[in-house]
Amino acid sequence: MPPFDPHRLRADAYRSVADLYRVNMRHAGALRIDHVMGLARLFWVPEEADGSDGAYVAYPLDDLLGELALESTRARCLVIGEDLGTVPDGLRETLATQNVLSYRVLPFERDGTGVQAAHRLSAPGLGFASPPTTCRRWPAGGDGLDIAERLELKLMTAAEADAARQERQAGVRALIEALIKAKLISAAPNPATGLTPELTPELAAAIHAYVAATPSVLAVAQVEDLAGERTAVNLPGTDRERPNWRRRIATPLEEVLETPSAQAILTAMRAARDGS
């Protein structure tokens, strides 16, 4: 779909985006804006050209945030900005002035503080549409399912896959240590499996509790993790290699929250939020 023309937006007094916000907030308690950097700039590529011919086009950020804040107040609807990727300097600070929640994803938080130090105005979680689900990325026999699929589709070399596995295993070890330090588990589970323990329902619940035990106003659990999905809905970097955005959750949506794994995760998250 073509991008909004910033000059037309201003000439229209932002009615089109206000209507867009209003319709999406009508039945929602929270609205997640994908690639929220689009409120400040978008990378345009001319029709029938390639990426090297594109350029960033600036958008009236303050005006768009004003419309967003107005409609959010009217609908009593939280706003979460997916601020991952190439983020312009100062954008997160500007979004925070309007109480737009920042998105924090546990596998991406590797600066030594992690989601446990997430800002109050944030919505930490274990993933979103593009990264693999927790079940999928967890090393199984030394290999994450997402790495195996990328290798099968020739999207990475054997050497790159080995490096990715080592990095993944190091991340699991660091996470296990963090869970022990947070007293969410007493020791590394299933020591017989070595450095990559099995992702048991108890361990999955502890990981979600770790995310929930933050000072943030909101903590997020993916429905894919609650359902234990192992098939990715999307594999970034592919369009014809596999069917993207067509996978249905195996468990009927009406039953997802009633499964034992989902109940364990939600109970652990509530206990972590309550501080118990």
C-alpha positions as CSV (number, residue, x, y, z in Angstrom):
1,M,0.0,0.0,0.0
2,P,1.3,3.5,-0.7
3,P,2.4,5.7,2.2
4,F,0.6,8.7,3.4
5,D,1.6,12.0,1.7
6,P,2.6,14.3,4.6
7,H,1.5,17.4,2.7
8,R,-1.9,15.9,2.0
9,L,-2.2,14.9,5.7
10,R,-1.7,18.4,6.8
11,A,-4.0,19.8,4.2
12,D,-6.7,17.3,5.3
13,A,-6.2,18.5,9.0
14,Y,-5.2,14.9,9.8
15,R,-8.7,13.6,9.5
16,S,-7.6,10.4,7.7
17,V,-5.2,9.4,10.4
18,A,-7.6,10.5,13.2
19,D,-10.2,8.2,11.6
20,L,-7.7,5.4,11.4
21,Y,-6.8,5.7,15.1
22,R,-10.4,6.0,16.1
23,V,-11.6,2.9,14.3
24,N,-8.8,0.8,15.6
25,M,-9.3,2.0,19.2
26,R,-13.0,1.6,19.2
27,H,-13.0,-1.9,20.7
28,A,-9.5,-2.1,22.1
29,G,-7.9,-1.5,25.5
30,A,-4.5,-1.1,23.9
31,L,-3.3,-0.3,20.4
32,R,0.1,-1.5,19.1
33,I,1.5,0.6,16.3
34,D,3.8,-1.4,14.2
35,H,7.0,0.4,13.2
36,V,6.1,3.5,15.2
37,M,9.1,5.3,13.6
38,G,6.7,5.8,10.6
39,L,5.2,8.7,12.6
40,A,8.5,10.5,12.2
41,R,9.9,9.3,8.8
42,L,9.3,6.6,6.2
43,F,11.7,5.2,3.6
44,W,10.1,5.8,0.2
45,V,11.1,3.8,-2.9
46,P,9.8,5.1,-6.3
47,E,7.6,2.7,-8.2
48,E,9.6,0.2,-10.3
49,A,12.8,1.3,-8.6
50,D,15.0,-0.6,-6.1
51,G,16.0,0.3,-2.6
52,S,19.2,2.2,-3.6
53,D,16.9,4.8,-5.2
54,G,14.9,5.4,-2.0
55,A,15.2,8.1,0.6
56,Y,13.7,9.0,4.0
57,V,10.7,11.3,3.9
58,A,10.0,13.3,7.1
59,Y,6.5,13.3,8.7
60,P,4.9,15.9,11.0
61,L,5.7,13.9,14.2
62,D,4.3,16.4,16.7
63,D,1.0,16.8,14.9
64,L,0.6,13.0,14.4
65,L,1.3,12.4,18.1
66,G,-1.2,15.1,19.0
67,E,-3.9,13.3,17.0
68,L,-2.8,10.0,18.6
69,A,-3.0,11.3,22.1
70,L,-6.4,12.9,21.5
71,E,-8.0,9.7,20.1
72,S,-6.3,7.6,22.8
73,T,-7.8,9.8,25.5
74,R,-11.2,9.7,23.9
75,A,-11.2,5.9,23.6
76,R,-9.4,5.3,27.0
77,C,-7.0,3.2,25.0
78,L,-3.3,2.6,25.8
79,V,-0.8,3.0,22.9
80,I,2.3,0.7,22.5
81,G,4.9,1.9,19.9
82,E,6.9,-0.9,18.3
83,D,10.2,1.0,18.4
84,L,12.6,-1.8,17.2
85,G,15.1,-1.5,14.4
86,T,16.6,1.7,13.1
87,V,15.2,4.3,15.5
88,P,16.0,8.0,14.9
89,D,17.8,9.8,17.7
90,G,15.4,11.3,20.3
91,L,12.3,9.5,19.0
92,R,11.9,7.3,22.1
93,E,12.2,10.3,24.4
94,T,9.6,12.2,22.3
95,L,7.2,9.2,22.4
96,A,7.6,9.0,26.2
97,T,6.5,12.6,26.6
98,Q,3.1,11.5,25.2
99,N,3.1,8.3,27.3
100,V,3.4,6.0,24.3
101,L,4.8,2.7,25.7
102,S,8.1,1.5,24.4
103,Y,8.3,-2.1,23.2
104,R,11.0,-4.3,24.9
105,V,11.7,-7.8,23.7
106,L,13.7,-10.1,26.0
107,P,16.0,-11.7,23.4
108,F,17.0,-8.3,22.2
109,E,17.9,-6.9,25.6
110,R,21.6,-7.9,25.9
111,D,23.2,-4.8,27.4
112,G,23.6,-6.4,30.8
113,T,20.4,-4.9,32.3
114,G,17.7,-6.7,30.3
115,V,14.0,-6.2,30.6
116,Q,14.3,-6.2,34.4
117,A,15.5,-2.6,34.0
118,A,12.8,-1.7,31.5
119,H,11.4,1.8,31.8
120,R,8.1,2.2,33.5
121,L,6.6,3.4,30.2
122,S,7.3,0.2,28.4
123,A,5.6,-3.1,27.4
124,P,8.2,-5.9,27.8
125,G,7.5,-9.3,26.3
126,L,9.2,-12.4,24.8
127,G,8.7,-11.5,21.1
128,F,6.4,-10.2,18.4
129,A,5.5,-11.3,14.9
130,S,8.9,-11.4,13.3
131,P,11.2,-13.1,15.9
132,P,10.6,-16.9,16.5
133,T,8.3,-17.9,19.3
134,T,9.9,-19.1,22.5
135,C,9.3,-22.8,21.7
136,R,10.7,-22.3,18.2
137,R,13.9,-20.4,19.2
138,W,14.7,-22.6,22.2
139,P,17.7,-24.9,21.4
140,A,16.4,-28.4,20.9
141,G,19.2,-30.8,20.7
142,G,21.6,-27.9,20.1
143,D,19.5,-26.3,17.3
144,G,16.7,-23.9,17.3
145,L,13.9,-24.6,14.8
146,D,14.2,-21.2,13.3
147,I,18.0,-21.8,12.6
148,A,17.2,-25.2,11.1
149,E,14.6,-23.7,8.8
150,R,16.9,-20.9,7.7
151,L,19.6,-23.5,7.0
152,E,17.2,-25.7,5.0
153,L,16.0,-22.7,2.9
154,K,19.7,-21.8,2.3
155,L,19.2,-18.4,4.0
156,M,22.4,-19.0,6.0
157,T,25.5,-21.1,5.6
158,A,26.5,-24.0,7.8
159,A,29.1,-21.8,9.4
160,E,26.6,-19.1,10.1
161,A,24.2,-21.7,11.5
162,D,26.9,-23.0,13.9
163,A,27.6,-19.4,15.1
164,A,23.9,-18.8,15.6
165,R,23.6,-22.0,17.6
166,Q,26.5,-21.0,19.8
167,E,25.0,-17.6,20.4
168,R,21.6,-19.0,21.1
169,Q,23.1,-21.5,23.7
170,A,25.0,-18.6,25.3
171,G,21.8,-16.7,25.6
172,V,20.0,-19.6,27.2
173,R,22.8,-20.0,29.8
174,A,22.6,-16.3,30.6
175,L,18.8,-16.5,30.9
176,I,19.0,-19.5,33.2
177,E,21.5,-17.6,35.4
178,A,19.2,-14.6,35.5
179,L,16.2,-16.8,36.5
180,I,18.2,-18.4,39.3
181,K,19.4,-14.9,40.5
182,A,15.8,-13.7,40.5
183,K,14.8,-16.8,42.5
184,L,12.3,-17.8,39.9
185,I,14.0,-21.2,39.6
186,S,16.2,-22.9,42.2
187,A,18.8,-24.4,39.8
188,A,19.3,-25.2,36.1
189,P,16.6,-27.7,35.2
190,N,17.3,-31.1,33.7
191,P,21.1,-30.9,34.2
192,A,21.4,-34.2,32.3
193,T,20.8,-32.2,29.1
194,G,23.8,-30.1,29.7
195,L,23.8,-26.4,28.9
196,T,20.5,-26.4,27.0
197,P,17.8,-27.6,29.3
198,E,14.4,-28.7,28.0
199,L,11.8,-25.9,27.8
200,T,9.4,-27.4,30.3
201,P,6.1,-25.7,31.1
202,E,7.6,-24.7,34.5
203,L,10.6,-23.1,32.8
204,A,8.4,-21.3,30.3
205,A,6.3,-19.9,33.2
206,A,9.5,-18.8,35.0
207,I,10.7,-16.9,31.9
208,H,7.4,-15.1,31.6
209,A,7.4,-14.3,35.3
210,Y,10.9,-12.7,34.7
211,V,9.4,-10.5,32.1
212,A,6.4,-9.6,34.2
213,A,8.5,-8.7,37.3
214,T,9.5,-5.3,35.8
215,P,8.6,-1.8,36.8
216,S,6.7,-1.4,33.5
217,V,3.0,-0.5,33.5
218,L,2.3,-3.5,31.2
219,A,3.8,-6.9,30.5
220,V,2.9,-8.9,27.4
221,A,2.5,-12.6,26.7
222,Q,2.3,-13.7,23.1
223,V,-0.7,-15.9,22.2
224,E,1.8,-18.1,20.3
225,D,3.7,-18.8,23.5
226,L,0.5,-19.4,25.4
227,A,-0.5,-22.0,22.7
228,G,3.0,-23.5,22.5
229,E,3.3,-22.8,18.8
230,R,6.4,-24.2,17.1
231,T,5.6,-23.0,13.5
232,A,6.5,-19.4,12.7
233,V,3.8,-17.2,11.3
234,N,6.5,-15.3,9.5
235,L,10.2,-15.8,8.5
236,P,11.8,-12.4,7.9
237,G,13.7,-12.2,4.6
238,T,11.3,-14.6,2.7
239,D,8.4,-14.0,0.4
240,R,8.2,-17.1,-1.9
241,E,10.3,-19.6,0.1
242,R,7.5,-20.4,2.6
243,P,3.9,-19.4,3.4
244,N,4.1,-16.3,5.6
245,W,1.2,-14.8,7.5
246,R,-1.1,-17.8,6.8
247,R,-0.5,-20.1,9.8
248,R,-3.4,-20.6,12.1
249,I,-2.8,-21.4,15.7
250,A,-3.3,-25.1,16.2
251,T,-5.3,-24.7,19.4
252,P,-8.8,-23.0,19.0
253,L,-8.5,-19.5,20.2
254,E,-11.4,-20.1,22.7
255,E,-9.4,-22.8,24.3
256,V,-5.9,-21.3,24.4
257,L,-6.2,-19.6,27.8
258,E,-7.6,-22.8,29.3
259,T,-4.6,-25.0,28.4
260,P,-2.3,-26.1,31.3
261,S,0.7,-24.3,29.8
262,A,-1.2,-21.1,29.3
263,Q,-2.6,-21.3,32.8
264,A,0.9,-21.8,34.3
265,I,2.3,-18.9,32.4
266,L,-0.5,-16.5,33.3
267,T,-0.5,-17.6,36.9
268,A,3.3,-17.0,37.1
269,M,3.0,-13.6,35.4
270,R,0.2,-12.4,37.8
271,A,2.2,-13.6,40.8
272,A,5.3,-11.7,39.5
273,R,3.2,-8.5,39.0
274,D,1.8,-8.8,42.5
275,G,5.3,-9.3,43.9
276,S,4.4,-12.6,45.5
